[in-house]
């Protein structure tokens, strides 16, 4: 389990909990984080947790990361 803190534009930050080792972001309603916009894919990105590291996979990101990153 891990938490994701995100902010869209100047809106208030939100925190969501992922109960498994990976969660998806995109415009489809079954994503943990649902985004709008013509440039957002149905399954835009997937965040995987492996140990203490995170991996962002998808058409706009493909990297291991610690800390913060932007998708899109």
C-alpha positions as CSV (number, residue, x, y, z in Angstrom):
1,X,0.0,0.0,0.0
2,X,1.1,3.5,-0.7
3,X,-0.3,7.0,-0.9
4,X,-0.3,9.4,-3.9
5,X,-0.5,13.2,-3.4
6,X,-1.5,15.0,-6.5
7,X,-2.6,18.5,-7.7
8,X,-4.3,19.5,-10.9
9,X,-3.5,23.0,-11.9
10,X,-4.0,25.4,-9.0
11,X,-6.7,23.2,-7.3
12,X,-6.2,21.9,-3.8
13,X,-3.9,19.0,-3.4
14,X,-5.6,15.6,-3.0
15,X,-4.3,12.4,-1.4
16,X,-5.4,8.9,-2.4
17,X,-4.4,5.5,-1.1
18,X,-3.4,2.6,-3.4
19,X,-4.2,-0.7,-1.7
20,X,-2.1,-2.8,-4.0
21,X,1.5,-2.6,-5.5
22,X,0.4,-0.6,-8.6
23,X,-2.3,1.9,-9.5
24,X,-3.3,3.6,-12.7
25,X,-3.9,7.2,-13.8
26,X,-6.0,8.2,-16.8
27,X,-9.4,9.3,-18.0
28,X,-11.2,5.9,-17.6
29,X,-13.5,5.8,-14.5
30,X,-11.7,2.7,-13.1
31,X,-8.4,4.5,-12.5
32,X,-7.3,5.5,-9.0
33,X,-6.8,9.0,-10.3
34,X,-9.1,10.2,-13.0
35,X,-8.0,13.0,-15.2
36,X,-9.8,14.9,-18.0
37,X,-8.6,16.3,-21.2
38,X,-8.1,15.3,-24.9
39,X,-4.4,14.5,-24.4
40,X,-5.0,12.1,-21.4
41,X,-5.2,8.4,-22.3
42,X,-7.7,5.9,-20.9
43,X,-4.8,4.3,-19.0
44,X,-2.3,7.2,-19.2
45,X,0.2,5.9,-16.7
46,X,0.8,3.2,-14.1
47,X,2.7,3.7,-10.8
48,X,4.4,0.6,-9.4
49,X,5.9,0.2,-6.0
50,X,8.8,-2.2,-5.6
51,X,10.4,-2.1,-2.2
52,X,11.0,1.6,-1.4
53,X,11.2,2.7,-5.0
54,X,8.5,3.7,-7.5
55,X,8.3,3.1,-11.2
56,X,6.1,5.1,-13.5
57,X,5.2,3.3,-16.8
58,X,3.2,4.6,-19.6
59,X,3.3,6.6,-22.9
60,X,4.5,9.7,-21.0
61,X,6.8,8.3,-18.4
62,X,9.1,5.3,-18.1
63,X,11.5,5.6,-15.2
64,X,12.3,4.6,-11.6
65,X,12.0,7.5,-9.3
66,X,12.2,8.6,-5.7
67,X,10.3,11.7,-4.6
68,X,8.2,13.8,-6.9
69,X,7.6,13.8,-10.6
70,X,5.2,15.2,-13.1
71,X,3.2,13.1,-15.6
72,X,2.1,14.6,-18.9
